[in-house]
Amino acid sequence: MITESTKPTFSIVIPVFNTEKYLKECVESILNQAYDSYEIILVDDGSKDSSLQICREYEARDKRIRAIHKENGGVSSARNTGIELAKGKYITFIDSDDWFRQGALSFAAQRLSETGADVLAFSINRVTKAKSYTYTTLEDWTGCIKEITFPLAIGGYFFLLETIKNNNIRFVDGLAYSEDRVFLYALAPFCKKLSTCPQTYYMYRENTNAATSSKNGKVIMEHQFRATKYLLSMAKDPKHSDFCQQLTKHSVKTMKWGIYAILNNQPKQERYMKRLFIDLFKNEYKHPEFTYYKLYLSRQYLIKRQRFTSKLKRMFYKYSYTTSSL
């Protein structure tokens, strides 16, 4: 039985889906932390590779680790399973192809204790095959969560677990894109103090095989539009009155990502996208068709600019190589 004296400081929830290549690195990055008051909840979301076996091996090896197997329901469903099982004071989510840098948990525990914050956010470092760079840069800041535009990637966040459970906040089942921003804004009105820091303790791997790295523009667009509906709905809710401006701004960004996914990956689906947009947002905008074309043209311009820039770079490299060979 877990009591207040035996409760771990952190519940670390790791959704797992076909990440046998990276899973051990993720788990070992936690086991190698000097700070040891935590539990790890590995939620295997119907993996087809050896991920579940790896989870079971870690469960047998360390009593702080639990391995859960469930039918595939997506990352939101897996995280929700972790929330239900979590027993720590704080909860954090880490994708199974990402990892924590050494010192992450010690820093988080100290920062949360010193500031009294109920939410903590690290800066994030992104790792690609070619390079590693700071993906999100946060200020060294602590204050009322209403006073800042908070980061919207779930990686590197630590939340007071009782705030989530007491207010029945969960990820939207089946939502695989922008699910983190919907969750964060759903939780925001119930949080008092946020602490952010510039340290990049969360390492985000660019994994082209990840479930959310699909090139299916239609699927991405549908998820982004669905997420937008949730954000716009919250913007009208009196509970979210302090975040109305942020919600409206990020709703537009989310719609743009959906439109971009179609234009960049499946332009043949443009007519379907337009119909879906007008149907979903006809009650949100006085002139939904005009709004659609405004967003559409901005994304079309962006893609043309990106392609033109890429063409210039290729020409420059080709010219540089030719002249250097002379």
Summary of the structure (lengths in Angstrom):
residues: 326
radius of gyration: 21.3
end to end distance: 75.9
largest distance: 75.9
contacts: 1024
relative contact order: 0.11
helix: 50%
strand: 17%
